[in-house]
Amino acid sequence: MWKGKASVCRVCSLLLILLTVLFCRPVYGAATDKPDPGRTGSISVTMRDEEHTAVGGGTLTLYTVAEFRQENGQYFWVYTEEFKNCGLKLEHLSDASSAKTLQEYAKAQHLQGIQTEISPEGELIFENLELGLYLIVQVDAADGYYPINPFVVSVPFQE
């Protein structure tokens, strides 16, 4: 029972982070309305149980699903070579089933992501990321816990 409740709380926490990142769009100032594709960003994840206690241990894997592109004054996402045949439309990546589909595709294609350990404080940061859409997957969970569900997050552009 404990594993299930803790896993649900962790998933809910991560979904809140995901929703914040996806729906809290940057506001551009009057000085410029052009994104800077040369900028980098980061994704931070904090793992906590239902009592908000840090859950350290385990690993998360980061896959770059789509890259930011700019052509003729237009800005858009394009699948990376690794994910271009995944069978999903980019505009449909916001639901949980899409993340699961991408996870299964990455596994079937033996794709290599960036695997990082979660600190004893339950924190992990993927830094210096180019603008893009990223899939985060947990294969190895902390002792006594189940892996969280995979999710897709963007590193948005800001001015």
VOSETI-410072 format. One record per residue: residue number from 1; x, y, z of N, C-alpha, C in turn. Coordinates in steps of 0.05 Angstrom, whole numbers. Layout:
// VOSETI-410072
<pt pos="NUM" n_east="X" n_north="Y" n_up="Z" ca_east="X" ca_north="Y" ca_up="Z" c_east="X" c_north="Y" c_up="Z"/>
...
// end
This chain:
// VOSETI-410072
<pt pos="1" n_east="17" n_north="-24" n_up="0" ca_east="0" ca_north="0" ca_up="0" c_east="17" c_north="25" c_up="0"/>
<pt pos="2" n_east="39" n_north="25" n_up="16" ca_east="56" ca_north="48" ca_up="18" c_east="68" c_north="55" c_up="-9"/>
<pt pos="3" n_east="77" n_north="35" n_up="-23" ca_east="90" ca_north="40" ca_up="-49" c_east="71" c_north="54" c_up="-68"/>
<pt pos="4" n_east="46" n_north="45" n_up="-68" ca_east="26" ca_north="57" ca_up="-86" c_east="20" c_north="86" c_up="-80"/>
<pt pos="5" n_east="16" n_north="92" n_up="-54" ca_east="10" ca_north="120" ca_up="-46" c_east="33" c_north="138" c_up="-52"/>
<pt pos="6" n_east="57" n_north="129" n_up="-45" ca_east="81" ca_north="146" ca_up="-50" c_east="85" c_north="151" c_up="-80"/>
<pt pos="7" n_east="80" n_north="130" n_up="-95" ca_east="84" ca_north="133" ca_up="-124" c_east="63" c_north="153" c_up="-135"/>
<pt pos="8" n_east="39" n_north="151" n_up="-126" ca_east="18" ca_north="170" ca_up="-135" c_east="25" c_north="198" c_up="-128"/>
<pt pos="9" n_east="35" n_north="203" n_up="-104" ca_east="43" ca_north="230" ca_up="-95" c_east="66" c_north="240" c_up="-112"/>
<pt pos="10" n_east="85" n_north="223" n_up="-118" ca_east="107" ca_north="232" ca_up="-135" c_east="98" c_north="239" c_up="-163"/>
<pt pos="11" n_east="80" n_north="222" n_up="-174" ca_east="70" ca_north="228" ca_up="-200" c_east="54" c_north="254" c_up="-201"/>
<pt pos="12" n_east="38" n_north="258" n_up="-180" ca_east="23" ca_north="283" ca_up="-179" c_east="42" c_north="307" c_up="-177"/>
<pt pos="13" n_east="62" n_north="305" n_up="-161" ca_east="82" ca_north="327" ca_up="-159" c_east="95" c_north="333" c_up="-186"/>
<pt pos="14" n_east="103" n_north="312" n_up="-199" ca_east="116" ca_north="316" ca_up="-225" c_east="96" c_north="327" c_up="-246"/>
<pt pos="15" n_east="71" n_north="318" n_up="-245" ca_east="51" ca_north="329" ca_up="-263" c_east="47" c_north="359" c_up="-258"/>
<pt pos="16" n_east="47" n_north="367" n_up="-233" ca_east="45" ca_north="396" ca_up="-227" c_east="68" c_north="411" c_up="-239"/>
<pt pos="17" n_east="92" n_north="401" n_up="-237" ca_east="116" ca_north="413" ca_up="-249" c_east="112" c_north="415" c_up="-279"/>
<pt pos="18" n_east="104" n_north="393" n_up="-291" ca_east="100" ca_north="392" ca_up="-320" c_east="79" c_north="413" c_up="-329"/>
<pt pos="19" n_east="56" n_north="414" n_up="-315" ca_east="35" ca_north="433" ca_up="-322" c_east="45" c_north="461" c_up="-320"/>
<pt pos="20" n_east="61" n_north="467" n_up="-299" ca_east="71" ca_north="494" ca_up="-295" c_east="90" c_north="501" c_up="-318"/>
<pt pos="21" n_east="107" n_north="483" n_up="-326" ca_east="126" ca_north="488" ca_up="-348" c_east="111" c_north="491" c_up="-374"/>
<pt pos="22" n_east="91" n_north="474" n_up="-379" ca_east="77" ca_north="475" ca_up="-405" c_east="58" c_north="499" c_up="-408"/>
<pt pos="23" n_east="45" n_north="507" n_up="-386" ca_east="24" ca_north="527" ca_up="-389" c_east="32" c_north="555" c_up="-379"/>
<pt pos="24" n_east="54" n_north="557" n_up="-365" ca_east="64" ca_north="583" ca_up="-357" c_east="84" c_north="593" c_up="-378"/>
<pt pos="25" n_east="74" n_north="605" n_up="-398" ca_east="90" ca_north="614" ca_up="-421" c_east="103" c_north="640" c_up="-414"/>
<pt pos="26" n_east="127" n_north="645" n_up="-425" ca_east="140" ca_north="670" ca_up="-420" c_east="126" c_north="693" c_up="-435"/>
<pt pos="27" n_east="128" n_north="717" n_up="-424" ca_east="117" ca_north="741" ca_up="-436" c_east="141" c_north="756" c_up="-448"/>
<pt pos="28" n_east="138" n_north="763" n_up="-473" ca_east="160" ca_north="777" ca_up="-487" c_east="156" c_north="807" c_up="-484"/>
<pt pos="29" n_east="178" n_north="821" n_up="-479" ca_east="177" ca_north="849" ca_up="-477" c_east="174" c_north="863" c_up="-503"/>
<pt pos="30" n_east="169" n_north="889" n_up="-503" ca_east="165" ca_north="904" ca_up="-527" c_east="191" c_north="907" c_up="-543"/>
<pt pos="31" n_east="214" n_north="904" n_up="-530" ca_east="240" ca_north="908" ca_up="-543" c_east="245" c_north="886" c_up="-564"/>
<pt pos="32" n_east="236" n_north="862" n_up="-560" ca_east="241" ca_north="840" ca_up="-579" c_east="219" c_north="819" c_up="-578"/>
<pt pos="33" n_east="214" n_north="808" n_up="-600" ca_east="194" ca_north="786" ca_up="-600" c_east="207" c_north="761" c_up="-613"/>
<pt pos="34" n_east="233" n_north="761" n_up="-616" ca_east="247" ca_north="738" ca_up="-628" c_east="260" c_north="721" c_up="-606"/>
<pt pos="35" n_east="255" n_north="695" n_up="-606" ca_east="268" ca_north="677" ca_up="-587" c_east="298" c_north="675" c_up="-593"/>
<pt pos="36" n_east="313" n_north="668" n_up="-573" ca_east="342" ca_north="665" ca_up="-577" c_east="348" c_north="635" c_up="-576"/>
<pt pos="37" n_east="351" n_north="622" n_up="-599" ca_east="357" ca_north="593" ca_up="-599" c_east="384" c_north="586" c_up="-588"/>
<pt pos="38" n_east="401" n_north="606" n_up="-583" ca_east="428" ca_north="601" ca_up="-572" c_east="427" c_north="598" c_up="-541"/>
<pt pos="39" n_east="404" n_north="605" n_up="-529" ca_east="403" ca_north="602" ca_up="-500" c_east="398" c_north="574" c_up="-492"/>
<pt pos="40" n_east="406" n_north="568" n_up="-467" ca_east="402" ca_north="541" ca_up="-456" c_east="384" c_north="543" c_up="-432"/>
<pt pos="41" n_east="374" n_north="521" n_up="-423" ca_east="357" ca_north="520" ca_up="-400" c_east="363" c_north="495" c_up="-384"/>
<pt pos="42" n_east="346" n_north="490" n_up="-364" ca_east="350" ca_north="467" ca_up="-347" c_east="323" c_north="455" c_up="-339"/>
<pt pos="43" n_east="323" n_north="430" n_up="-331" ca_east="299" ca_north="417" ca_up="-320" c_east="307" c_north="406" c_up="-293"/>
<pt pos="44" n_east="292" n_north="414" n_up="-272" ca_east="298" ca_north="404" ca_up="-246" c_east="274" c_north="387" c_up="-236"/>
<pt pos="45" n_east="280" n_north="366" n_up="-223" ca_east="260" ca_north="347" ca_up="-212" c_east="265" c_north="343" c_up="-183"/>
<pt pos="46" n_east="245" n_north="344" n_up="-167" ca_east="247" ca_north="338" ca_up="-138" c_east="228" c_north="315" c_up="-131"/>
<pt pos="47" n_east="239" n_north="294" n_up="-120" ca_east="223" ca_north="271" ca_up="-113" c_east="216" c_north="272" c_up="-83"/>
<pt pos="48" n_east="190" n_north="271" n_up="-78" ca_east="181" ca_north="272" ca_up="-50" c_east="158" c_north="251" c_up="-47"/>
<pt pos="49" n_east="155" n_north="241" n_up="-23" ca_east="134" ca_north="222" ca_up="-18" c_east="109" c_north="238" c_up="-9"/>
<pt pos="50" n_east="88" n_north="224" n_up="-1" ca_east="62" ca_north="237" ca_up="5" c_east="64" c_north="254" c_up="30"/>
<pt pos="51" n_east="85" n_north="251" n_up="46" ca_east="89" ca_north="268" ca_up="69" c_east="109" c_north="290" c_up="63"/>
<pt pos="52" n_east="115" n_north="294" n_up="38" ca_east="134" ca_north="314" ca_up="28" c_east="162" c_north="310" c_up="38"/>
<pt pos="53" n_east="169" n_north="285" n_up="44" ca_east="196" ca_north="278" ca_up="52" c_east="212" c_north="271" c_up="27"/>
<pt pos="54" n_east="236" n_north="281" n_up="25" ca_east="253" ca_north="276" ca_up="2" c_east="257" c_north="246" c_up="-2"/>
<pt pos="55" n_east="256" n_north="238" n_up="-27" ca_east="261" ca_north="210" ca_up="-34" c_east="285" c_north="209" c_up="-52"/>
<pt pos="56" n_east="308" n_north="202" n_up="-41" ca_east="332" ca_north="200" ca_up="-56" c_east="336" c_north="172" c_up="-67"/>
<pt pos="57" n_east="353" n_north="170" n_up="-88" ca_east="359" ca_north="144" ca_up="-100" c_east="344" c_north="140" c_up="-126"/>
<pt pos="58" n_east="354" n_north="122" n_up="-141" ca_east="342" ca_north="116" ca_up="-167" c_east="354" c_north="134" c_up="-188"/>
<pt pos="59" n_east="346" n_north="131" n_up="-212" ca_east="356" ca_north="147" ca_up="-235" c_east="334" c_north="156" c_up="-253"/>
<pt pos="60" n_east="338" n_north="178" n_up="-267" ca_east="321" ca_north="187" ca_up="-288" c_east="337" c_north="189" c_up="-314"/>
<pt pos="61" n_east="324" n_north="183" n_up="-336" ca_east="337" ca_north="184" ca_up="-362" c_east="323" c_north="206" c_up="-379"/>
<pt pos="62" n_east="339" n_north="223" n_up="-391" ca_east="329" ca_north="245" ca_up="-408" c_east="334" c_north="239" c_up="-437"/>
<pt pos="63" n_east="313" n_north="241" n_up="-453" ca_east="316" ca_north="237" ca_up="-482" c_east="307" c_north="263" c_up="-496"/>
<pt pos="64" n_east="322" n_north="272" n_up="-516" ca_east="314" ca_north="295" ca_up="-532" c_east="295" c_north="285" c_up="-554"/>
<pt pos="65" n_east="270" n_north="293" n_up="-552" ca_east="249" ca_north="284" ca_up="-571" c_east="247" c_north="303" c_up="-595"/>
<pt pos="66" n_east="248" n_north="329" n_up="-590" ca_east="245" ca_north="348" ca_up="-612" c_east="263" c_north="372" c_up="-607"/>
<pt pos="67" n_east="272" n_north="384" n_up="-629" ca_east="289" ca_north="408" ca_up="-628" c_east="275" c_north="432" c_up="-638"/>
<pt pos="68" n_east="283" n_north="455" n_up="-628" ca_east="272" ca_north="481" ca_up="-636" c_east="284" c_north="489" c_up="-663"/>
<pt pos="69" n_east="268" n_north="498" n_up="-682" ca_east="278" ca_north="506" ca_up="-708" c_east="266" c_north="534" c_up="-715"/>
<pt pos="70" n_east="281" n_north="547" n_up="-732" ca_east="273" ca_north="574" ca_up="-741" c_east="278" c_north="575" c_up="-771"/>
<pt pos="71" n_east="257" n_north="581" n_up="-787" ca_east="260" ca_north="584" ca_up="-816" c_east="242" c_north="606" c_up="-826"/>
<pt pos="72" n_east="253" n_north="624" n_up="-842" ca_east="237" ca_north="646" ca_up="-854" c_east="220" c_north="661" c_up="-833"/>
<pt pos="73" n_east="231" n_north="666" n_up="-810" ca_east="216" ca_north="680" ca_up="-789" c_east="196" c_north="663" c_up="-774"/>
<pt pos="74" n_east="194" n_north="638" n_up="-780" ca_east="175" ca_north="619" ca_up="-766" c_east="191" c_north="602" c_up="-746"/>
<pt pos="75" n_east="178" n_north="597" n_up="-724" ca_east="190" ca_north="581" ca_up="-702" c_east="173" c_north="556" c_up="-698"/>
<pt pos="76" n_east="186" n_north="533" n_up="-696" ca_east="171" ca_north="508" ca_up="-693" c_east="190" c_north="486" c_up="-682"/>
<pt pos="77" n_east="177" n_north="464" n_up="-674" ca_east="191" ca_north="440" ca_up="-664" c_east="193" c_north="420" c_up="-686"/>
<pt pos="78" n_east="216" n_north="405" n_up="-686" ca_east="220" ca_north="384" ca_up="-706" c_east="231" c_north="360" c_up="-690"/>
<pt pos="79" n_east="220" n_north="336" n_up="-696" ca_east="230" ca_north="312" ca_up="-683" c_east="260" c_north="309" c_up="-688"/>
<pt pos="80" n_east="274" n_north="298" n_up="-668" ca_east="302" ca_north="291" ca_up="-672" c_east="303" c_north="266" c_up="-691"/>
<pt pos="81" n_east="326" n_north="260" n_up="-702" ca_east="329" ca_north="236" ca_up="-719" c_east="320" c_north="211" c_up="-704"/>
<pt pos="82" n_east="326" n_north="209" n_up="-679" ca_east="319" ca_north="185" ca_up="-663" c_east="289" c_north="181" c_up="-660"/>
<pt pos="83" n_east="274" n_north="203" n_up="-659" ca_east="245" ca_north="201" ca_up="-654" c_east="227" c_north="207" c_up="-678"/>
<pt pos="84" n_east="239" n_north="212" n_up="-701" ca_east="223" ca_north="221" ca_up="-724" c_east="203" c_north="199" c_up="-734"/>
<pt pos="85" n_east="208" n_north="174" n_up="-728" ca_east="190" ca_north="153" ca_up="-736" c_east="173" c_north="141" c_up="-713"/>
<pt pos="86" n_east="170" n_north="157" n_up="-692" ca_east="155" ca_north="147" ca_up="-669" c_east="125" c_north="144" c_up="-674"/>
<pt pos="87" n_east="115" n_north="157" n_up="-694" ca_east="86" ca_north="154" ca_up="-701" c_east="67" c_north="173" c_up="-687"/>
<pt pos="88" n_east="78" n_north="192" n_up="-672" ca_east="61" ca_north="212" ca_up="-658" c_east="64" c_north="239" c_up="-671"/>
<pt pos="89" n_east="42" n_north="254" n_up="-670" ca_east="44" ca_north="282" ca_up="-680" c_east="54" c_north="299" c_up="-657"/>
<pt pos="90" n_east="71" n_north="318" n_up="-663" ca_east="83" ca_north="335" ca_up="-643" c_east="61" c_north="350" c_up="-626"/>
<pt pos="91" n_east="40" n_north="358" n_up="-639" ca_east="19" ca_north="373" ca_up="-625" c_east="3" c_north="356" c_up="-605"/>
<pt pos="92" n_east="7" n_north="330" n_up="-606" ca_east="-7" ca_north="312" ca_up="-588" c_east="10" c_north="301" c_up="-565"/>
<pt pos="93" n_east="33" n_north="314" n_up="-560" ca_east="51" ca_north="303" ca_up="-539" c_east="44" c_north="312" c_up="-511"/>
<pt pos="94" n_east="22" n_north="326" n_up="-507" ca_east="16" ca_north="336" ca_up="-480" c_east="1" c_north="317" c_up="-462"/>
<pt pos="95" n_east="-8" n_north="294" n_up="-473" ca_east="-22" ca_north="275" ca_up="-455" c_east="-4" c_north="253" c_up="-446"/>
<pt pos="96" n_east="-12" n_north="240" n_up="-424" ca_east="5" ca_north="220" ca_up="-410" c_east="10" c_north="196" c_up="-428"/>
<pt pos="97" n_east="-10" n_north="188" n_up="-445" ca_east="-6" ca_north="165" ca_up="-461" c_east="16" c_north="169" c_up="-482"/>
<pt pos="98" n_east="20" n_north="194" n_up="-491" ca_east="41" ca_north="200" ca_up="-510" c_east="68" c_north="195" c_up="-498"/>
<pt pos="99" n_east="72" n_north="203" n_up="-473" ca_east="97" ca_north="199" ca_up="-460" c_east="103" c_north="169" c_up="-457"/>
<pt pos="100" n_east="83" n_north="153" n_up="-451" ca_east="86" ca_north="124" ca_up="-449" c_east="93" c_north="112" c_up="-476"/>
<pt pos="101" n_east="80" n_north="122" n_up="-497" ca_east="87" ca_north="113" ca_up="-524" c_east="115" c_north="120" c_up="-532"/>
<pt pos="102" n_east="124" n_north="144" n_up="-525" ca_east="152" ca_north="152" ca_up="-531" c_east="172" c_north="135" c_up="-515"/>
<pt pos="103" n_east="165" n_north="128" n_up="-490" ca_east="182" ca_north="111" ca_up="-473" c_east="185" c_north="84" c_up="-486"/>
<pt pos="104" n_east="163" n_north="72" n_up="-495" ca_east="163" ca_north="46" ca_up="-508" c_east="179" c_north="47" c_up="-534"/>
<pt pos="105" n_east="176" n_north="68" n_up="-549" ca_east="191" ca_north="72" ca_up="-574" c_east="221" c_north="73" c_up="-568"/>
<pt pos="106" n_east="229" n_north="89" n_up="-548" ca_east="257" ca_north="92" ca_up="-541" c_east="269" c_north="65" c_up="-533"/>
<pt pos="107" n_east="254" n_north="50" n_up="-518" ca_east="263" ca_north="24" ca_up="-509" c_east="266" c_north="5" c_up="-533"/>
<pt pos="108" n_east="246" n_north="4" n_up="-550" ca_east="246" ca_north="-14" ca_up="-573" c_east="269" c_north="-7" c_up="-593"/>
<pt pos="109" n_east="275" n_north="18" n_up="-595" ca_east="296" ca_north="27" ca_up="-613" c_east="324" c_north="27" c_up="-600"/>
<pt pos="110" n_east="325" n_north="20" n_up="-574" ca_east="350" ca_north="19" ca_up="-559" c_east="364" c_north="47" c_up="-559"/>
<pt pos="111" n_east="347" n_north="68" n_up="-556" ca_east="358" ca_north="95" ca_up="-555" c_east="373" c_north="101" c_up="-529"/>
<pt pos="112" n_east="394" n_north="116" n_up="-531" ca_east="410" ca_north="123" ca_up="-508" c_east="404" c_north="151" c_up="-499"/>
<pt pos="113" n_east="394" n_north="154" n_up="-475" ca_east="389" ca_north="180" ca_up="-464" c_east="411" c_north="187" c_up="-444"/>
<pt pos="114" n_east="407" n_north="209" n_up="-430" ca_east="425" ca_north="218" ca_up="-409" c_east="414" c_north="208" c_up="-383"/>
<pt pos="115" n_east="428" n_north="190" n_up="-370" ca_east="419" ca_north="178" ca_up="-345" c_east="433" c_north="192" c_up="-322"/>
<pt pos="116" n_east="417" n_north="201" n_up="-303" ca_east="428" ca_north="216" ca_up="-280" c_east="416" c_north="205" c_up="-254"/>
<pt pos="117" n_east="433" n_north="203" n_up="-234" ca_east="423" ca_north="193" ca_up="-207" c_east="409" c_north="216" c_up="-192"/>
<pt pos="118" n_east="389" n_north="208" n_up="-177" ca_east="374" ca_north="226" ca_up="-160" c_east="390" c_north="228" c_up="-134"/>
<pt pos="119" n_east="395" n_north="253" n_up="-125" ca_east="411" ca_north="257" ca_up="-101" c_east="396" c_north="246" c_up="-76"/>
<pt pos="120" n_east="411" n_north="243" n_up="-54" ca_east="398" ca_north="235" ca_up="-29" c_east="376" c_north="254" c_up="-19"/>
<pt pos="121" n_east="378" n_north="279" n_up="-29" ca_east="357" ca_north="299" ca_up="-22" c_east="333" c_north="298" c_up="-41"/>
<pt pos="122" n_east="334" n_north="278" n_up="-59" ca_east="312" ca_north="274" ca_up="-78" c_east="312" c_north="294" c_up="-101"/>
<pt pos="123" n_east="335" n_north="306" n_up="-107" ca_east="336" ca_north="326" ca_up="-128" c_east="354" c_north="317" c_up="-151"/>
<pt pos="124" n_east="347" n_north="328" n_up="-174" ca_east="362" ca_north="322" ca_up="-198" c_east="359" c_north="346" c_up="-217"/>
<pt pos="125" n_east="380" n_north="354" n_up="-230" ca_east="378" ca_north="376" ca_up="-249" c_east="393" c_north="368" c_up="-275"/>
<pt pos="126" n_east="379" n_north="371" n_up="-297" ca_east="391" ca_north="368" ca_up="-324" c_east="397" c_north="397" c_up="-333"/>
<pt pos="127" n_east="422" n_north="404" n_up="-336" ca_east="430" ca_north="431" ca_up="-342" c_east="440" c_north="434" c_up="-370"/>
<pt pos="128" n_east="442" n_north="460" n_up="-378" ca_east="453" ca_north="467" ca_up="-404" c_east="439" c_north="453" c_up="-428"/>
<pt pos="129" n_east="413" n_north="452" n_up="-426" ca_east="397" ca_north="440" ca_up="-447" c_east="390" c_north="460" c_up="-469"/>
<pt pos="130" n_east="392" n_north="452" n_up="-494" ca_east="383" ca_north="469" ca_up="-515" c_east="352" c_north="470" c_up="-515"/>
<pt pos="131" n_east="341" n_north="490" n_up="-529" ca_east="312" ca_north="491" ca_up="-531" c_east="302" c_north="466" c_up="-544"/>
<pt pos="132" n_east="282" n_north="453" n_up="-532" ca_east="272" ca_north="428" ca_up="-543" c_east="250" c_north="416" c_up="-526"/>
<pt pos="133" n_east="240" n_north="393" n_up="-536" ca_east="221" ca_north="377" ca_up="-521" c_east="236" c_north="352" c_up="-511"/>
<pt pos="134" n_east="232" n_north="346" n_up="-486" ca_east="247" ca_north="324" ca_up="-473" c_east="229" c_north="304" c_up="-460"/>
<pt pos="135" n_east="236" n_north="279" n_up="-462" ca_east="223" ca_north="257" ca_up="-449" c_east="239" c_north="249" c_up="-424"/>
<pt pos="136" n_east="226" n_north="247" n_up="-401" ca_east="239" ca_north="238" ca_up="-377" c_east="227" c_north="212" c_up="-368"/>
<pt pos="137" n_east="244" n_north="192" n_up="-364" ca_east="236" ca_north="165" ca_up="-357" c_east="251" c_north="155" c_up="-333"/>
<pt pos="138" n_east="237" n_north="142" n_up="-315" ca_east="251" ca_north="129" ca_up="-292" c_east="250" c_north="99" c_up="-295"/>
<pt pos="139" n_east="273" n_north="87" n_up="-297" ca_east="274" ca_north="58" ca_up="-298" c_east="281" c_north="47" c_up="-271"/>
<pt pos="140" n_east="300" n_north="59" n_up="-257" ca_east="308" ca_north="51" ca_up="-231" c_east="296" c_north="70" c_up="-210"/>
<pt pos="141" n_east="279" n_north="59" n_up="-193" ca_east="267" ca_north="76" ca_up="-172" c_east="283" c_north="73" c_up="-146"/>
<pt pos="142" n_east="277" n_north="90" n_up="-127" ca_east="290" ca_north="88" ca_up="-101" c_east="280" c_north="63" c_up="-88"/>
<pt pos="143" n_east="296" n_north="52" n_up="-70" ca_east="289" ca_north="28" ca_up="-56" c_east="262" c_north="32" c_up="-42"/>
<pt pos="144" n_east="244" n_north="13" n_up="-46" ca_east="218" ca_north="14" ca_up="-33" c_east="197" c_north="30" c_up="-49"/>
<pt pos="145" n_east="204" n_north="39" n_up="-73" ca_east="185" ca_north="55" ca_up="-89" c_east="183" c_north="44" c_up="-117"/>
<pt pos="146" n_east="161" n_north="50" n_up="-130" ca_east="158" ca_north="43" ca_up="-158" c_east="167" c_north="67" c_up="-175"/>
<pt pos="147" n_east="175" n_north="61" n_up="-200" ca_east="183" ca_north="83" ca_up="-218" c_east="159" c_north="102" c_up="-224"/>
<pt pos="148" n_east="165" n_north="127" n_up="-228" ca_east="144" ca_north="147" ca_up="-235" c_east="137" c_north="142" c_up="-265"/>
<pt pos="149" n_east="114" n_north="153" n_up="-273" ca_east="106" ca_north="151" ca_up="-301" c_east="124" c_north="170" c_up="-317"/>
<pt pos="150" n_east="129" n_north="163" n_up="-342" ca_east="145" ca_north="180" ca_up="-359" c_east="129" c_north="206" c_up="-365"/>
<pt pos="151" n_east="144" n_north="228" n_up="-372" ca_east="130" ca_north="252" ca_up="-379" c_east="147" c_north="268" c_up="-399"/>
<pt pos="152" n_east="134" n_north="286" n_up="-414" ca_east="147" ca_north="303" ca_up="-433" c_east="147" c_north="331" c_up="-423"/>
<pt pos="153" n_east="169" n_north="345" n_up="-425" ca_east="172" ca_north="373" ca_up="-416" c_east="187" c_north="388" c_up="-437"/>
<pt pos="154" n_east="181" n_north="414" n_up="-439" ca_east="196" ca_north="431" ca_up="-457" c_east="215" c_north="449" c_up="-443"/>
<pt pos="155" n_east="237" n_north="456" n_up="-456" ca_east="254" ca_north="477" ca_up="-446" c_east="246" c_north="501" c_up="-464"/>
<pt pos="156" n_east="230" n_north="519" n_up="-453" ca_east="219" ca_north="541" ca_up="-469" c_east="240" c_north="563" c_up="-473"/>
<pt pos="157" n_east="234" n_north="579" n_up="-494" ca_east="252" ca_north="602" ca_up="-499" c_east="241" c_north="626" c_up="-484"/>
<pt pos="158" n_east="259" n_north="643" n_up="-474" ca_east="251" ca_north="667" ca_up="-460" c_east="268" c_north="690" c_up="-469"/>
<pt pos="159" n_east="257" n_north="713" n_up="-467" ca_east="272" ca_north="738" ca_up="-473" c_east="269" c_north="757" c_up="-450"/>
// end
